[in-house]
Amino acid sequence: MMRSLVAFKDAVLDDDFMPGRNLSQEKLEHALQNGDTVWIDVVDAPEEEIRWLEQQLGLHPLVVADLLREDRRPALQVLTKYMFLSLFQPEIRLNKVRGMEIHCLIGANYFITIRPERATAVDEAYNRVAQTVGPWKTGPSHFLYLTIQHVIDSYYPQLDRISNQLNRQEEVLLQNGINESSRKPIYTIKQQLINLRQMVAPQREVLSNAVGEERIAANPEIRDLFRHLYERLLRIYDVVDTQRDLASNVLDMIDSREANKLSETVGRLTILSMIFLPLTFFTGLFQLNFATTTDQLQLPISGGAMFIGVMVLMIASVLFMGVYFRRHGWL
């Protein structure tokens, strides 16, 4: 689907000016050739519409290949007649963060956006321009600024959502303690933050390069706006890093508690083995074979009194070990 906004050069630019909307491809072709200011928004672009743009704008074959290919990295390519920029708007689906690709083509008199229908950041920027009454005071560079602004704004709800999830998990850990299911939700949150960071980091580089690009640097007002966007993206990057470190700390706490539990279990087993060690010694020495007379069996020790004595010694050794471990705080 293709929609468009056009500000004609020969239109009467008064306070009641309204741009042309959703023109046919023939009229758009005339507007592009005439130097009119054009914004074309291509939603879920079929290949024939991409080929039409290639023919009208003289797009480089590599740019066309990038437009037809998915799962690209955010990038900025500056060519002779236009600038090609790729951005990502985040979305969380099935507890996984995915990036929706938004491709932008910025020329002298046109701004083209190519994106999936779910990328609502472009809708917000497009509607903002479409509802503007009066002559447009800016051109494609300002349209790009509005689009990037709404893409950056789309990160804040996702960060708030992840932050709330992390806070809830911390409360659950404090109230219910750590169990076998404690690790998975925290690990999921950390993975979401890692995916967000992988999207924000390259876009930070893209904006840094865009600020110095001639089409933007030539206009001081637009250049300052892009610097403001770059600073906002830096703050988002810092927030993502902070939240990721917090999730890592919670995972470390879970690992520490599990290690402590394991140490306590090993300690109890060690104490139990130490208590049974003297019992093993006594049973191995006397073999619990006692006779009432020496005539029946030739044993080292015999007699019922000795049997009772050995049993008392074994019980005393257990009690002694128990008291000893208790005094040292091991029980």
N, C-alpha and C positions, 0 to 999 in steps of 0.2 A: 504494500500500500504506500502511495506517495501523496504527500500533501505539501502545500507551499504557501509562503507569504512573499509578496512582491511590492516594493515601493517604486513606482514608475518615475523615471527622471522628469517626464513632462507633465506629471500630475500637479494639481494645485495644492501646494503644501500649506494649508491653513490649519486652524485648530480642530477642524472637523475631519481631517484627513484620516482615511482608513486604508490599510494595505489591501492589495488584491489577494484573494484566497483560492487555494486549490485550483490553480489554472491547469489547462490541458498541457500536454507535452509540447505541442506546437507553440502555444503562447509562452511557455517557459523558455523554449529555445530562442524565441524572439527577444524575451526579456534579458536573457544572458548575453546575447549578441549586442543588445542595445545599451548595455551597461547599467541596467536597473539593479537595485539592491534586492537580492533574492535569498530566501531561506527555504531549502527543500529538505523535508524530513521524510526519510524512507524507513518504513516500519516492516520488519521481517522481510527484508528485500529479496525478491526473486531475482534470478540471474539476469533476466532481460532488462530489468530496471538498472542494474549495475552496468550492463553493457550500454544502455542509453546514456548514462552519465559518462562513461568512458568516451563515447563518441562526441558528446557535447563539450566536455571539458578537456579532452585530450589527456586523459589520465595515463600514467605510466603503467606498463603491464605488471610490474611488481606491486604497485599500489592496488591494482584491480585484483591480483591474486590474494593480497592481504584482506581485501574487502570480502572476498568469497570464502576465506578460510576462518575457522573459529579457533578459540583458545590461543590467542596471541598474547604477547607481553605488551603492557602499555609502552607506547613508543611515540616519538616525534620525528617526522621526516620533512625536511625543508627542501622543496624543489623550486624551479625557476618561477613558475606562475602560481603556485599554490603551496599550501602547507597541509600535511596529513598528520593527524593526531589520533591516537587510540587511548581511550579511558575505560575504566571499569567501575560500574556501580554495584555495590555488594548486595547480596540477598542471602537469607538463611532459609534453607529448605532441607527438611529431614535432618536437622541438627548439623548441617554442613554449610559452610560459607562458600558461595559461588559468586563469580564475577560476571556481570552482564556487560558484554563488549559494546562500547559506543564509539563509532568511528566518525571523525570530523574532517571535513575538507574545507579549507579557508582560502578563498581567492580574493581578488581585488574587489569584486562586487557580489560575491556569493558565499554562502555558508551552507554546507551539506552535512546532515547527520544521518547516519545509517546505524540502526540499532534494533534489538528485539522489542516486542510490544511491552514486556515487563519493565523495561528501563524507563520508569516514570519521571526521572530527572529531566529528560528532554521534554516531556509533556509539559512540565511546570515552566521551564524556560520558554518554550514555544508559545504557550498560552499567555505568558506575561507579555511577550512582544505583540501577540495578536490582539490583546486587549488594550494596547497603547493607543490613545487617541491623540492625534496631532502628528506632525512630521517626525520621522526618525532622525535623531541627532547623531546617531552612531551607526556603524555598519557591521560587517561580519566579525570584526574583532570583538565588538561588544556582545554579539550573539554567542561567541565562543566563551567569553567571560561568564555570561549568565548560565550557560550549560555546565561549565566546570563548577560554578558556585553551587548549583543544585546537586551535582554529583557528590561534591564534598559534604553538603548538608545531609545526603542520604547515609553517610557513615555514622552520624550521631545516634539515630534510633537503634542501629545495630549494636553500637558500643553500649548504649544504655541497657539494651536487652541482655547482652552478655554480662555486663556488670551486675545486673539484678540477679541473674542466674547464679553468679559466683557468690554473691552475698547470701542468697538462700541456702546454697550448699554449705557455706561456712556455719550458718545458724543450725542446720541439720547436724553437722558434725559436733557442734558444741552441745546440742541437746541430747542426741542419741548416741554419741560416741562413734568410733570407727568400726565398721564392719566390712564384710567382703564386697559389698556394693558401693562403698564410699569412693573408690578410685575412678570408676568409669565416668560419672558425670563431670568430675573435675578435669579428667583427661580430655573429654569432649570439648569443654570450654577452652582449654589450652590450645587444642588443635584449631578451633575457630579463630582464636587470636593470632595464631601463626599464619593462617590463611589470609586474614585481614592484613597482617604486616607485609605479606608477600605481594599484596595488591597496592598498599599505600607506598611502599618504598620506591618502586619504579615510577609511580606517578609523581612522587616528589622530585625525582630527577627530570621527568618530562616538564613539569612546571618551571623548574629552575632553568632549563634550556629555553623554554618558551618566553620567559621574561626578557632574555637577551636577543630574541629573534627580531629581525628588522621590522617586520610588519607590526609588531607590538611595541618595540622600543621607540619607534618613531613617534608614537602618540604618548606624551607624558602621563595623561590621565589614565589611559588604558594600561600603561606599564605599571602605574601605582596600584591599579586594581588587581593585576596579576600578582604583584608582590604580596598583596594582602591575602590572596588565595594561597600562595606558597606558604606564608606564615601559618595560615589555618591548617594546612595539610601537615606542617611540621608538628603542630600541637596534637593533631590526631595521631600522628606517628608516636609521639611521646606517651599519649594515653594508652595506645595499644601495647607499647612496651611495658608500661607500668602494670597494666592488667595481666599481661603474660607473666611478668615476674611474680605477681601475687598468686596466680594459679600455680606457678612452679613452687612457690613457698608452701602452698597448701598440700601439694603432692609430696614435697619433702617431709612435711609434718606427718602425713599418713605413713610414709616409708619409715620414718623414725619411730612412730608408735608401733608399727608392725614389727620392727626390729627389736624394740623393747619387749614386746610380748614374747617374741621368740627367745630372747635372752632370759626372760623370767621362766619360760617353760624348760629351757635347758638347765637353768639353775636348780629348779625343783627336781628334775631328773637326776642331776648330779648329787644333790643332797640325799635323795632316796638311795642312790647307789652307795654313798658314803655310809649311810646308816646300816645297810645290809652287808657292808664289807667285813666288819668284825664277826657278824653272824656266819658269813661264809668261812671265815678263818676257823671259828670254833667247830663248826660242823665238819670241816675238812680235817681238823686235828683229831677230834674224838670219834667222828663218824657215827655218833649217836648209838654206839654198840656198847651196852653195859650188861654185865652178867652179875647174878647174885653171889656166885661162887667162882673161884678161879679154876675149878676143876673142869667146868664145862667148856670154856673158851679161854685161850691164852691171849688176853688183851692187856694193853698197857695199864689201863685203869679199870676197875670194876666196882660194883656195889651200887645200891639204890641211892645212898647218900651222895655219892659222886655225881650221879645223874641229876639229882636236884640241884647240886652245887653248880654244875655247868649251865643248867637252865637259868638259874638265878644270875649267873655271870652274863649270859646272853641278854637277859632282860635289862640288867644294869647297864650294859654297854649301849643298848638302844636308848635308854633314858639319858645316859650321859651325853651321847651324841646329840639328842634332841635339845637338851638344856644348853649345850655348847653352841649349837647353831642359833638357838633363840637369843642368847646373850649377844651374839655378834650381828643380830638383825638379819640373818639369812633365812629365817622361818617366819 
